[in-house]
């Protein structure tokens, strides 16, 4: 299923503002339950977890930083309307 640009922007914002902090809390909690590993092992685990969270959401974040490839009707209607500065 293809998501629209606007939906992907909203979903990416939700993932970054809600999902990522929850993922961080869960990752830290799980590592705290385990006996503390050596420092280098702990750093490697955090680096791997920091990379792995984004893999399932790769399709959501693709192209979000660019302009909308198909602007909506509201933008084109505003552009066609009278120019308030004229």
N, C-alpha and C positions, 0 to 999 in steps of 0.2 A: 504494500500500500504506500503510495506516494503522499508525503505530508506537504502541505503548502508552506511557503516561506514564512508566513506570519505564525503558523502553528509551530514550526520548528524554532522560531525565535522565542516564543512563549515557553515552549517545552525546555529549551536550553537554559532559559533564565530560571525556571523552576528547578531544574537539575542542579544548577550552580548554587542557588540560594538555599535550597532545602536538602536536596539529595547528597551533595558533597559534604556538608557539615555532619549529617547523620552517618555517612560512610566513615568519616574521620573518627567520630566518637566510637563507632563499632570496632574499627580497626585497633584503636588504642586500647579499648576495653578488652578485646581478645588477647592482645599481647600482654596486658597486665595480668590476666588470669594465668598465663603460662609463667613458668619460672623465667626470670630475666636472662635472656641469652647474652652472649658476648656482644660488645658494642658494635663490632663490624657486622655481625649477623643481624642485629637489630636495625642498623642503618640500611642494609640490603633489603630486609623485609619491608621497611617503610618506603624505600625507593620503588620496589616492585609493586606494592599496593598503590602507591601514588600514580603509577603508570597504568595499572590494570583497571582502575575505576572508569577510565574514559573509553576503553575499547568497545563495550556494548553500546555506547552512545555516539560512536563516531559518525553515523549517518545523520544524527540530529545536529551536530556542530559543523558539518561541512557547509561552507559558504555563508555562514551567519554573519561574518564580519564584512561582507560585501553588500552592495546595494541590492534591493529587491529586483530579481531578474524580470518579473512581470508585475509592474506596479498596479495597484488596485484601482477600481473605478473612481474612488473618491479623490485620488490625487489627479487623475486626468480631468475630472470635472472641475476641480479647482483651477487647473492650469488653463482650461478653455474659457473660464469665466472672465468677467471684466477685470481689468487691472486696477486695483485701488489706488495706485500711485499716479495713474494717468489723469 
